[in-house]
Amino acid sequence: MTDHRKAKWADVPAGHQDPLSFAISARDQSTIAMVEDAVRHKQVMLAYQPVVPAGQVDRVAFYEGLIRVLDSSGRIIPAKEFIGAIETTETGRVVDCLALEKGLRTLSMHSALRLSINMSARSIGYGRWMRTLKRGLDADPTVGERLILEITESSAMLVPELVTGFMSDLSQRGISFALDDFGAGFTSFRYLKDFYFDILKIDGQFIRGIAQNADNQVLTNALATIARQFDMFTVAESVERADDAAYLTAIGIDCLQGYFYGAPTVKPAWQMPDKRRASA
């Protein structure tokens, strides 16, 4: 950087932000306020996306329940639009509680359903979240065996020792665990063998267009080999094309998830009148 440019930034008072940082901060504050307003008015819901067995796509292995909020205009806002801004905040913990609460209620109402719910490792020590889970498990003994908790790779690595203890305790209640977005974060293989993950979900960046991408083929095969070594079930995320689905099935991926099989919907088949209920 030239001396005059250094001097220019040196003149910025302490605590002031450059324009880009200010814009990002302002956007995040606006997003947090929008989510807080939705939570306050109970404008929160789950959208459900099917996860299908490779080679048996007329069945559903389980559904993923994805959190959604309504903004002030009534638009449904997907988690990817706000989760980054609230992840480290109290609002993030409350949203995790609401997602779990709604997921547990859905499981209790539909006894044939198997459902995964996303959570942050930060919520493990959050009292309301743990109380919500305990109430749901105590109210219906079958819920634990049909509940899958999804933890992202990056979140799990924040507090790996806490996560392993948490998973060990809850696996005794029949709960399964999925490592979400695998390959996108920084999992230490030293910890991977100690975790109690039952399912490994391969991040969509390696899946989209895989049938035509030799690099992604090598990487996905490597990730699938790791899953098999640790006796984990594999799910490919973001499957959007028939040729990608065929390739993934051929290499032995267990389940497929993506728009090719169904977009997330707040009106799943089992809630529609005169429709055959989906089963897990």
ChimeraX commands (.cxc) that place a marker at each C-alpha (Angstrom):
marker #1 position 0.00,0.00,0.00 radius 0.5
marker #1 position 1.37,3.47,-0.87 radius 0.5
marker #1 position 2.27,5.91,1.92 radius 0.5
marker #1 position -0.59,8.29,1.13 radius 0.5
marker #1 position -3.11,5.44,1.23 radius 0.5
marker #1 position -1.67,4.25,4.54 radius 0.5
marker #1 position -2.04,7.75,5.88 radius 0.5
marker #1 position -5.63,7.90,4.69 radius 0.5
marker #1 position -6.58,4.76,6.64 radius 0.5
marker #1 position -4.46,5.82,9.60 radius 0.5
marker #1 position -6.67,8.93,9.89 radius 0.5
marker #1 position -9.83,6.83,10.36 radius 0.5
marker #1 position -10.83,7.15,14.04 radius 0.5
marker #1 position -10.59,4.02,16.16 radius 0.5
marker #1 position -13.76,1.97,16.06 radius 0.5
marker #1 position -14.81,3.27,12.63 radius 0.5
marker #1 position -15.29,0.76,9.83 radius 0.5
marker #1 position -14.36,0.86,6.19 radius 0.5
marker #1 position -17.41,1.13,3.87 radius 0.5
marker #1 position -17.53,-2.59,3.00 radius 0.5
marker #1 position -17.34,-3.71,6.63 radius 0.5
marker #1 position -19.97,-1.15,7.58 radius 0.5
marker #1 position -22.30,-2.38,4.83 radius 0.5
marker #1 position -21.87,-6.02,5.92 radius 0.5
marker #1 position -22.45,-5.11,9.56 radius 0.5
marker #1 position -25.57,-3.10,8.69 radius 0.5
marker #1 position -26.92,-5.95,6.58 radius 0.5
marker #1 position -26.34,-8.45,9.39 radius 0.5
marker #1 position -28.03,-6.19,11.93 radius 0.5
marker #1 position -31.03,-5.86,9.62 radius 0.5
marker #1 position -31.16,-9.66,9.19 radius 0.5
marker #1 position -30.97,-10.25,12.95 radius 0.5
marker #1 position -33.78,-7.74,13.52 radius 0.5
marker #1 position -35.92,-9.48,10.89 radius 0.5
marker #1 position -35.43,-12.90,12.49 radius 0.5
marker #1 position -36.02,-11.53,15.99 radius 0.5
marker #1 position -39.31,-10.01,14.79 radius 0.5
marker #1 position -40.34,-13.32,13.19 radius 0.5
marker #1 position -39.53,-15.22,16.39 radius 0.5
marker #1 position -41.41,-12.70,18.51 radius 0.5
marker #1 position -44.53,-13.08,16.35 radius 0.5
marker #1 position -44.13,-16.88,16.05 radius 0.5
marker #1 position -43.67,-16.62,12.30 radius 0.5
marker #1 position -41.37,-19.63,12.17 radius 0.5
marker #1 position -41.96,-22.95,10.39 radius 0.5
marker #1 position -40.23,-26.01,8.97 radius 0.5
marker #1 position -39.89,-26.86,5.29 radius 0.5
marker #1 position -39.42,-30.56,4.56 radius 0.5
marker #1 position -37.13,-32.04,1.92 radius 0.5
marker #1 position -37.02,-35.79,1.14 radius 0.5
marker #1 position -33.87,-37.88,1.35 radius 0.5
marker #1 position -34.26,-40.96,-0.87 radius 0.5
marker #1 position -32.37,-44.26,-0.99 radius 0.5
marker #1 position -30.14,-44.47,-4.09 radius 0.5
marker #1 position -31.72,-46.87,-6.54 radius 0.5
marker #1 position -35.07,-46.85,-4.70 radius 0.5
marker #1 position -36.21,-43.31,-5.33 radius 0.5
marker #1 position -39.90,-44.18,-4.99 radius 0.5
marker #1 position -39.25,-44.39,-1.23 radius 0.5
marker #1 position -38.21,-41.79,1.33 radius 0.5
marker #1 position -35.56,-42.73,3.87 radius 0.5
marker #1 position -36.22,-39.61,5.94 radius 0.5
marker #1 position -37.05,-35.94,5.61 radius 0.5
marker #1 position -34.90,-33.00,6.61 radius 0.5
marker #1 position -36.79,-30.27,8.47 radius 0.5
marker #1 position -35.33,-26.91,7.42 radius 0.5
marker #1 position -36.14,-23.81,9.43 radius 0.5
marker #1 position -37.92,-20.92,7.70 radius 0.5
marker #1 position -39.11,-17.52,8.92 radius 0.5
marker #1 position -41.62,-15.06,7.52 radius 0.5
marker #1 position -40.50,-11.47,7.01 radius 0.5
marker #1 position -42.79,-8.46,7.52 radius 0.5
marker #1 position -44.22,-8.82,4.01 radius 0.5
marker #1 position -45.08,-12.49,4.54 radius 0.5
marker #1 position -42.30,-13.90,2.36 radius 0.5
marker #1 position -40.86,-17.26,3.42 radius 0.5
marker #1 position -37.13,-16.77,4.06 radius 0.5
marker #1 position -34.85,-19.87,3.91 radius 0.5
marker #1 position -32.22,-20.46,6.56 radius 0.5
marker #1 position -29.30,-19.80,4.22 radius 0.5
marker #1 position -30.41,-16.15,4.08 radius 0.5
marker #1 position -30.12,-15.57,7.83 radius 0.5
marker #1 position -28.35,-18.39,9.66 radius 0.5
marker #1 position -24.87,-16.90,9.23 radius 0.5
marker #1 position -25.93,-13.63,10.84 radius 0.5
marker #1 position -27.61,-15.24,13.87 radius 0.5
marker #1 position -25.36,-18.27,14.37 radius 0.5
marker #1 position -23.41,-16.83,17.32 radius 0.5
marker #1 position -26.29,-14.86,18.87 radius 0.5
marker #1 position -28.99,-15.62,21.42 radius 0.5
marker #1 position -31.47,-15.50,18.55 radius 0.5
marker #1 position -29.59,-18.38,16.94 radius 0.5
marker #1 position -30.12,-20.48,20.03 radius 0.5
marker #1 position -33.84,-19.63,20.14 radius 0.5
marker #1 position -34.23,-20.55,16.47 radius 0.5
marker #1 position -32.56,-23.92,17.18 radius 0.5
marker #1 position -35.08,-24.44,20.00 radius 0.5
marker #1 position -38.03,-23.62,17.75 radius 0.5
marker #1 position -36.79,-25.94,15.00 radius 0.5
marker #1 position -36.40,-28.79,17.49 radius 0.5
marker #1 position -39.79,-28.08,19.07 radius 0.5
marker #1 position -41.55,-28.15,15.70 radius 0.5
marker #1 position -39.66,-31.26,14.61 radius 0.5
marker #1 position -40.55,-33.15,17.76 radius 0.5
marker #1 position -44.20,-32.16,17.41 radius 0.5
marker #1 position -44.22,-33.39,13.81 radius 0.5
marker #1 position -42.68,-36.72,14.82 radius 0.5
marker #1 position -45.22,-37.20,17.60 radius 0.5
marker #1 position -48.09,-36.57,15.17 radius 0.5
marker #1 position -46.81,-38.89,12.43 radius 0.5
marker #1 position -45.61,-42.20,13.81 radius 0.5
marker #1 position -44.22,-43.52,10.51 radius 0.5
marker #1 position -42.05,-40.46,9.90 radius 0.5
marker #1 position -38.29,-40.15,10.34 radius 0.5
marker #1 position -36.98,-36.59,10.47 radius 0.5
marker #1 position -33.67,-34.75,10.72 radius 0.5
marker #1 position -33.36,-31.36,12.42 radius 0.5
marker #1 position -30.40,-29.01,12.20 radius 0.5
marker #1 position -28.67,-27.67,15.29 radius 0.5
marker #1 position -25.54,-25.79,16.22 radius 0.5
marker #1 position -23.04,-27.25,18.66 radius 0.5
marker #1 position -23.50,-23.94,20.52 radius 0.5
marker #1 position -26.97,-25.10,21.54 radius 0.5
marker #1 position -25.69,-28.15,23.45 radius 0.5
marker #1 position -25.20,-26.09,26.59 radius 0.5
marker #1 position -28.34,-24.00,26.08 radius 0.5
marker #1 position -30.83,-24.90,28.80 radius 0.5
marker #1 position -34.01,-24.26,26.82 radius 0.5
marker #1 position -32.84,-26.48,23.96 radius 0.5
marker #1 position -32.00,-29.38,26.25 radius 0.5
marker #1 position -35.31,-29.02,28.11 radius 0.5
marker #1 position -37.19,-29.03,24.80 radius 0.5
marker #1 position -35.45,-32.24,23.75 radius 0.5
marker #1 position -36.06,-33.95,27.10 radius 0.5
marker #1 position -39.77,-33.09,27.06 radius 0.5
marker #1 position -40.15,-34.45,23.54 radius 0.5
marker #1 position -38.35,-37.69,24.32 radius 0.5
marker #1 position -40.23,-38.22,27.57 radius 0.5
marker #1 position -43.62,-37.55,25.96 radius 0.5
marker #1 position -43.19,-40.13,23.18 radius 0.5
marker #1 position -40.66,-42.98,23.59 radius 0.5
marker #1 position -40.67,-43.63,19.81 radius 0.5
marker #1 position -39.48,-40.14,18.92 radius 0.5
marker #1 position -35.82,-40.74,19.78 radius 0.5
marker #1 position -35.54,-43.63,17.34 radius 0.5
marker #1 position -36.96,-41.49,14.54 radius 0.5
marker #1 position -35.03,-38.26,15.25 radius 0.5
marker #1 position -31.79,-37.38,13.48 radius 0.5
marker #1 position -29.83,-34.36,14.70 radius 0.5
marker #1 position -27.70,-32.69,12.03 radius 0.5
marker #1 position -24.59,-30.80,13.10 radius 0.5
marker #1 position -22.44,-29.01,10.53 radius 0.5
marker #1 position -18.80,-29.99,10.26 radius 0.5
marker #1 position -17.59,-26.48,11.19 radius 0.5
marker #1 position -19.92,-26.34,14.21 radius 0.5
marker #1 position -18.87,-29.75,15.50 radius 0.5
marker #1 position -15.24,-28.71,15.47 radius 0.5
marker #1 position -15.86,-25.70,17.71 radius 0.5
marker #1 position -16.10,-27.91,20.81 radius 0.5
marker #1 position -15.36,-31.50,19.71 radius 0.5
marker #1 position -15.04,-32.92,23.24 radius 0.5
marker #1 position -18.42,-31.46,24.23 radius 0.5
marker #1 position -20.03,-32.78,21.04 radius 0.5
marker #1 position -18.72,-36.33,21.56 radius 0.5
marker #1 position -20.03,-36.45,25.13 radius 0.5
marker #1 position -23.40,-35.07,24.06 radius 0.5
marker #1 position -23.71,-37.61,21.26 radius 0.5
marker #1 position -22.70,-40.49,23.50 radius 0.5
marker #1 position -25.42,-39.62,26.00 radius 0.5
marker #1 position -28.21,-39.13,23.46 radius 0.5
marker #1 position -27.38,-42.15,21.31 radius 0.5
marker #1 position -28.58,-44.20,24.29 radius 0.5
marker #1 position -32.03,-42.67,23.72 radius 0.5
marker #1 position -31.99,-43.96,20.13 radius 0.5
marker #1 position -31.19,-40.61,18.48 radius 0.5
marker #1 position -29.07,-40.69,15.31 radius 0.5
marker #1 position -26.58,-38.01,14.29 radius 0.5
marker #1 position -25.63,-36.64,10.88 radius 0.5
marker #1 position -22.44,-34.73,10.09 radius 0.5
marker #1 position -23.73,-32.04,7.72 radius 0.5
marker #1 position -21.79,-30.34,4.89 radius 0.5
marker #1 position -18.90,-32.78,5.16 radius 0.5
marker #1 position -15.91,-31.61,3.17 radius 0.5
marker #1 position -16.74,-27.93,3.54 radius 0.5
marker #1 position -15.20,-27.51,6.99 radius 0.5
marker #1 position -12.13,-28.56,8.87 radius 0.5
marker #1 position -12.85,-31.83,10.63 radius 0.5
marker #1 position -9.79,-33.33,12.23 radius 0.5
marker #1 position -9.70,-37.03,11.43 radius 0.5
marker #1 position -8.37,-37.50,14.94 radius 0.5
marker #1 position -11.83,-36.46,16.19 radius 0.5
marker #1 position -13.86,-38.07,13.39 radius 0.5
marker #1 position -13.18,-41.57,14.70 radius 0.5
marker #1 position -14.32,-40.48,18.18 radius 0.5
marker #1 position -17.58,-38.89,17.09 radius 0.5
marker #1 position -20.80,-40.90,17.13 radius 0.5
marker #1 position -22.07,-39.80,13.73 radius 0.5
marker #1 position -24.29,-42.33,11.98 radius 0.5
marker #1 position -24.70,-40.36,8.76 radius 0.5
marker #1 position -22.22,-38.37,6.72 radius 0.5
marker #1 position -23.73,-35.78,4.36 radius 0.5
marker #1 position -21.35,-34.82,1.56 radius 0.5
marker #1 position -21.39,-31.10,0.85 radius 0.5
marker #1 position -23.18,-30.02,-2.32 radius 0.5
marker #1 position -20.16,-28.21,-3.76 radius 0.5
marker #1 position -18.71,-31.65,-4.57 radius 0.5
marker #1 position -22.00,-33.06,-5.87 radius 0.5
marker #1 position -23.36,-30.50,-8.35 radius 0.5
marker #1 position -22.24,-31.54,-11.83 radius 0.5
marker #1 position -20.22,-34.48,-10.50 radius 0.5
marker #1 position -20.98,-36.69,-13.52 radius 0.5
marker #1 position -18.89,-34.34,-15.67 radius 0.5
marker #1 position -16.30,-33.22,-13.13 radius 0.5
marker #1 position -13.32,-35.54,-12.61 radius 0.5
marker #1 position -11.99,-33.56,-9.63 radius 0.5
marker #1 position -15.26,-33.80,-7.75 radius 0.5
marker #1 position -15.48,-37.49,-8.59 radius 0.5
marker #1 position -12.12,-38.12,-6.91 radius 0.5
marker #1 position -13.02,-35.99,-3.87 radius 0.5
marker #1 position -16.47,-37.53,-3.41 radius 0.5
marker #1 position -15.09,-41.04,-3.71 radius 0.5
marker #1 position -12.50,-40.17,-1.07 radius 0.5
marker #1 position -15.16,-38.77,1.29 radius 0.5
marker #1 position -17.35,-41.84,0.74 radius 0.5
marker #1 position -14.39,-44.10,1.52 radius 0.5
marker #1 position -13.87,-42.24,4.81 radius 0.5
marker #1 position -17.55,-42.73,5.67 radius 0.5
marker #1 position -17.36,-46.45,4.97 radius 0.5
marker #1 position -14.19,-46.79,7.03 radius 0.5
marker #1 position -16.01,-45.33,10.04 radius 0.5
marker #1 position -19.20,-47.30,9.31 radius 0.5
marker #1 position -21.25,-44.22,8.42 radius 0.5
marker #1 position -24.21,-44.01,6.09 radius 0.5
marker #1 position -23.63,-41.56,3.18 radius 0.5
marker #1 position -25.98,-38.88,1.83 radius 0.5
marker #1 position -25.14,-36.73,-1.21 radius 0.5
marker #1 position -26.54,-33.21,-0.91 radius 0.5
marker #1 position -27.64,-30.90,-3.73 radius 0.5
marker #1 position -28.44,-33.62,-6.29 radius 0.5
marker #1 position -30.02,-31.69,-9.16 radius 0.5
marker #1 position -29.51,-33.76,-12.34 radius 0.5
marker #1 position -30.23,-37.28,-13.51 radius 0.5
marker #1 position -26.65,-37.95,-14.64 radius 0.5
marker #1 position -25.29,-36.87,-11.24 radius 0.5
marker #1 position -27.79,-39.14,-9.48 radius 0.5
marker #1 position -26.80,-42.08,-11.70 radius 0.5
marker #1 position -23.09,-41.52,-11.00 radius 0.5
marker #1 position -23.62,-41.28,-7.23 radius 0.5
marker #1 position -25.71,-44.43,-7.23 radius 0.5
marker #1 position -23.04,-46.27,-9.23 radius 0.5
marker #1 position -20.27,-45.42,-6.73 radius 0.5
marker #1 position -22.33,-46.67,-3.81 radius 0.5
marker #1 position -23.65,-43.51,-2.14 radius 0.5
marker #1 position -26.47,-44.65,0.14 radius 0.5
marker #1 position -28.97,-41.77,-0.15 radius 0.5
marker #1 position -29.59,-38.73,-2.34 radius 0.5
marker #1 position -31.06,-35.35,-1.47 radius 0.5
marker #1 position -31.73,-32.38,-3.70 radius 0.5
marker #1 position -34.09,-30.59,-6.05 radius 0.5
marker #1 position -34.01,-33.53,-8.46 radius 0.5
marker #1 position -36.10,-35.44,-5.92 radius 0.5
marker #1 position -38.00,-32.59,-4.32 radius 0.5
marker #1 position -37.62,-29.01,-3.14 radius 0.5
marker #1 position -38.16,-28.16,0.53 radius 0.5
marker #1 position -41.84,-27.49,1.12 radius 0.5
marker #1 position -43.87,-26.18,4.04 radius 0.5
marker #1 position -46.77,-28.34,2.80 radius 0.5
marker #1 position -45.43,-31.91,2.77 radius 0.5
marker #1 position -47.45,-34.84,1.43 radius 0.5
marker #1 position -48.55,-36.08,4.85 radius 0.5
marker #1 position -50.25,-32.74,5.58 radius 0.5
marker #1 position -52.19,-32.68,2.32 radius 0.5
marker #1 position -55.79,-33.95,2.36 radius 0.5
marker #1 position -56.60,-37.08,0.39 radius 0.5
marker #1 position -52.93,-37.80,-0.16 radius 0.5
marker #1 position -51.14,-40.94,0.79 radius 0.5
marker #1 position -48.94,-40.23,3.79 radius 0.5
marker #1 position -45.21,-40.43,3.26 radius 0.5
marker #1 position -43.44,-43.07,5.28 radius 0.5
marker #1 position -39.88,-43.30,6.43 radius 0.5
marker link #1:1,2 radius 0.2
marker link #1:2,3 radius 0.2
marker link #1:3,4 radius 0.2
marker link #1:4,5 radius 0.2
marker link #1:5,6 radius 0.2
marker link #1:6,7 radius 0.2
marker link #1:7,8 radius 0.2
marker link #1:8,9 radius 0.2
marker link #1:9,10 radius 0.2
marker link #1:10,11 radius 0.2
marker link #1:11,12 radius 0.2
marker link #1:12,13 radius 0.2
marker link #1:13,14 radius 0.2
marker link #1:14,15 radius 0.2
marker link #1:15,16 radius 0.2
marker link #1:16,17 radius 0.2
marker link #1:17,18 radius 0.2
marker link #1:18,19 radius 0.2
marker link #1:19,20 radius 0.2
marker link #1:20,21 radius 0.2
marker link #1:21,22 radius 0.2
marker link #1:22,23 radius 0.2
marker link #1:23,24 radius 0.2
marker link #1:24,25 radius 0.2
marker link #1:25,26 radius 0.2
marker link #1:26,27 radius 0.2
marker link #1:27,28 radius 0.2
marker link #1:28,29 radius 0.2
marker link #1:29,30 radius 0.2
marker link #1:30,31 radius 0.2
marker link #1:31,32 radius 0.2
marker link #1:32,33 radius 0.2
marker link #1:33,34 radius 0.2
marker link #1:34,35 radius 0.2
marker link #1:35,36 radius 0.2
marker link #1:36,37 radius 0.2
marker link #1:37,38 radius 0.2
marker link #1:38,39 radius 0.2
marker link #1:39,40 radius 0.2
marker link #1:40,41 radius 0.2
marker link #1:41,42 radius 0.2
marker link #1:42,43 radius 0.2
marker link #1:43,44 radius 0.2
marker link #1:44,45 radius 0.2
marker link #1:45,46 radius 0.2
marker link #1:46,47 radius 0.2
marker link #1:47,48 radius 0.2
marker link #1:48,49 radius 0.2
marker link #1:49,50 radius 0.2
marker link #1:50,51 radius 0.2
marker link #1:51,52 radius 0.2
marker link #1:52,53 radius 0.2
marker link #1:53,54 radius 0.2
marker link #1:54,55 radius 0.2
marker link #1:55,56 radius 0.2
marker link #1:56,57 radius 0.2
marker link #1:57,58 radius 0.2
marker link #1:58,59 radius 0.2
marker link #1:59,60 radius 0.2
marker link #1:60,61 radius 0.2
marker link #1:61,62 radius 0.2
marker link #1:62,63 radius 0.2
marker link #1:63,64 radius 0.2
marker link #1:64,65 radius 0.2
marker link #1:65,66 radius 0.2
marker link #1:66,67 radius 0.2
marker link #1:67,68 radius 0.2
marker link #1:68,69 radius 0.2
marker link #1:69,70 radius 0.2
marker link #1:70,71 radius 0.2
marker link #1:71,72 radius 0.2
marker link #1:72,73 radius 0.2
marker link #1:73,74 radius 0.2
marker link #1:74,75 radius 0.2
marker link #1:75,76 radius 0.2
marker link #1:76,77 radius 0.2
marker link #1:77,78 radius 0.2
marker link #1:78,79 radius 0.2
marker link #1:79,80 radius 0.2
marker link #1:80,81 radius 0.2
marker link #1:81,82 radius 0.2
marker link #1:82,83 radius 0.2
marker link #1:83,84 radius 0.2
marker link #1:84,85 radius 0.2
marker link #1:85,86 radius 0.2
marker link #1:86,87 radius 0.2
marker link #1:87,88 radius 0.2
marker link #1:88,89 radius 0.2
marker link #1:89,90 radius 0.2
marker link #1:90,91 radius 0.2
marker link #1:91,92 radius 0.2
marker link #1:92,93 radius 0.2
marker link #1:93,94 radius 0.2
marker link #1:94,95 radius 0.2
marker link #1:95,96 radius 0.2
marker link #1:96,97 radius 0.2
marker link #1:97,98 radius 0.2
marker link #1:98,99 radius 0.2
marker link #1:99,100 radius 0.2
marker link #1:100,101 radius 0.2
marker link #1:101,102 radius 0.2
marker link #1:102,103 radius 0.2
marker link #1:103,104 radius 0.2
marker link #1:104,105 radius 0.2
marker link #1:105,106 radius 0.2
marker link #1:106,107 radius 0.2
marker link #1:107,108 radius 0.2
marker link #1:108,109 radius 0.2
marker link #1:109,110 radius 0.2
marker link #1:110,111 radius 0.2
marker link #1:111,112 radius 0.2
marker link #1:112,113 radius 0.2
marker link #1:113,114 radius 0.2
marker link #1:114,115 radius 0.2
marker link #1:115,116 radius 0.2
marker link #1:116,117 radius 0.2
marker link #1:117,118 radius 0.2
marker link #1:118,119 radius 0.2
marker link #1:119,120 radius 0.2
marker link #1:120,121 radius 0.2
marker link #1:121,122 radius 0.2
marker link #1:122,123 radius 0.2
marker link #1:123,124 radius 0.2
marker link #1:124,125 radius 0.2
marker link #1:125,126 radius 0.2
marker link #1:126,127 radius 0.2
marker link #1:127,128 radius 0.2
marker link #1:128,129 radius 0.2
marker link #1:129,130 radius 0.2
marker link #1:130,131 radius 0.2
marker link #1:131,132 radius 0.2
marker link #1:132,133 radius 0.2
marker link #1:133,134 radius 0.2
marker link #1:134,135 radius 0.2
marker link #1:135,136 radius 0.2
marker link #1:136,137 radius 0.2
marker link #1:137,138 radius 0.2
marker link #1:138,139 radius 0.2
marker link #1:139,140 radius 0.2
marker link #1:140,141 radius 0.2
marker link #1:141,142 radius 0.2
marker link #1:142,143 radius 0.2
marker link #1:143,144 radius 0.2
marker link #1:144,145 radius 0.2
marker link #1:145,146 radius 0.2
marker link #1:146,147 radius 0.2
marker link #1:147,148 radius 0.2
marker link #1:148,149 radius 0.2
marker link #1:149,150 radius 0.2
marker link #1:150,151 radius 0.2
marker link #1:151,152 radius 0.2
marker link #1:152,153 radius 0.2
marker link #1:153,154 radius 0.2
marker link #1:154,155 radius 0.2
marker link #1:155,156 radius 0.2
marker link #1:156,157 radius 0.2
marker link #1:157,158 radius 0.2
marker link #1:158,159 radius 0.2
marker link #1:159,160 radius 0.2
marker link #1:160,161 radius 0.2
marker link #1:161,162 radius 0.2
marker link #1:162,163 radius 0.2
marker link #1:163,164 radius 0.2
marker link #1:164,165 radius 0.2
marker link #1:165,166 radius 0.2
marker link #1:166,167 radius 0.2
marker link #1:167,168 radius 0.2
marker link #1:168,169 radius 0.2
marker link #1:169,170 radius 0.2
marker link #1:170,171 radius 0.2
marker link #1:171,172 radius 0.2
marker link #1:172,173 radius 0.2
marker link #1:173,174 radius 0.2
marker link #1:174,175 radius 0.2
marker link #1:175,176 radius 0.2
marker link #1:176,177 radius 0.2
marker link #1:177,178 radius 0.2
marker link #1:178,179 radius 0.2
marker link #1:179,180 radius 0.2
marker link #1:180,181 radius 0.2
marker link #1:181,182 radius 0.2
marker link #1:182,183 radius 0.2
marker link #1:183,184 radius 0.2
marker link #1:184,185 radius 0.2
marker link #1:185,186 radius 0.2
marker link #1:186,187 radius 0.2
marker link #1:187,188 radius 0.2
marker link #1:188,189 radius 0.2
marker link #1:189,190 radius 0.2
marker link #1:190,191 radius 0.2
marker link #1:191,192 radius 0.2
marker link #1:192,193 radius 0.2
marker link #1:193,194 radius 0.2
marker link #1:194,195 radius 0.2
marker link #1:195,196 radius 0.2
marker link #1:196,197 radius 0.2
marker link #1:197,198 radius 0.2
marker link #1:198,199 radius 0.2
marker link #1:199,200 radius 0.2
marker link #1:200,201 radius 0.2
marker link #1:201,202 radius 0.2
marker link #1:202,203 radius 0.2
marker link #1:203,204 radius 0.2
marker link #1:204,205 radius 0.2
marker link #1:205,206 radius 0.2
marker link #1:206,207 radius 0.2
marker link #1:207,208 radius 0.2
marker link #1:208,209 radius 0.2
marker link #1:209,210 radius 0.2
marker link #1:210,211 radius 0.2
marker link #1:211,212 radius 0.2
marker link #1:212,213 radius 0.2
marker link #1:213,214 radius 0.2
marker link #1:214,215 radius 0.2
marker link #1:215,216 radius 0.2
marker link #1:216,217 radius 0.2
marker link #1:217,218 radius 0.2
marker link #1:218,219 radius 0.2
marker link #1:219,220 radius 0.2
marker link #1:220,221 radius 0.2
marker link #1:221,222 radius 0.2
marker link #1:222,223 radius 0.2
marker link #1:223,224 radius 0.2
marker link #1:224,225 radius 0.2
marker link #1:225,226 radius 0.2
marker link #1:226,227 radius 0.2
marker link #1:227,228 radius 0.2
marker link #1:228,229 radius 0.2
marker link #1:229,230 radius 0.2
marker link #1:230,231 radius 0.2
marker link #1:231,232 radius 0.2
marker link #1:232,233 radius 0.2
marker link #1:233,234 radius 0.2
marker link #1:234,235 radius 0.2
marker link #1:235,236 radius 0.2
marker link #1:236,237 radius 0.2
marker link #1:237,238 radius 0.2
marker link #1:238,239 radius 0.2
marker link #1:239,240 radius 0.2
marker link #1:240,241 radius 0.2
marker link #1:241,242 radius 0.2
marker link #1:242,243 radius 0.2
marker link #1:243,244 radius 0.2
marker link #1:244,245 radius 0.2
marker link #1:245,246 radius 0.2
marker link #1:246,247 radius 0.2
marker link #1:247,248 radius 0.2
marker link #1:248,249 radius 0.2
marker link #1:249,250 radius 0.2
marker link #1:250,251 radius 0.2
marker link #1:251,252 radius 0.2
marker link #1:252,253 radius 0.2
marker link #1:253,254 radius 0.2
marker link #1:254,255 radius 0.2
marker link #1:255,256 radius 0.2
marker link #1:256,257 radius 0.2
marker link #1:257,258 radius 0.2
marker link #1:258,259 radius 0.2
marker link #1:259,260 radius 0.2
marker link #1:260,261 radius 0.2
marker link #1:261,262 radius 0.2
marker link #1:262,263 radius 0.2
marker link #1:263,264 radius 0.2
marker link #1:264,265 radius 0.2
marker link #1:265,266 radius 0.2
marker link #1:266,267 radius 0.2
marker link #1:267,268 radius 0.2
marker link #1:268,269 radius 0.2
marker link #1:269,270 radius 0.2
marker link #1:270,271 radius 0.2
marker link #1:271,272 radius 0.2
marker link #1:272,273 radius 0.2
marker link #1:273,274 radius 0.2
marker link #1:274,275 radius 0.2
marker link #1:275,276 radius 0.2
marker link #1:276,277 radius 0.2
marker link #1:277,278 radius 0.2
marker link #1:278,279 radius 0.2
marker link #1:279,280 radius 0.2
view
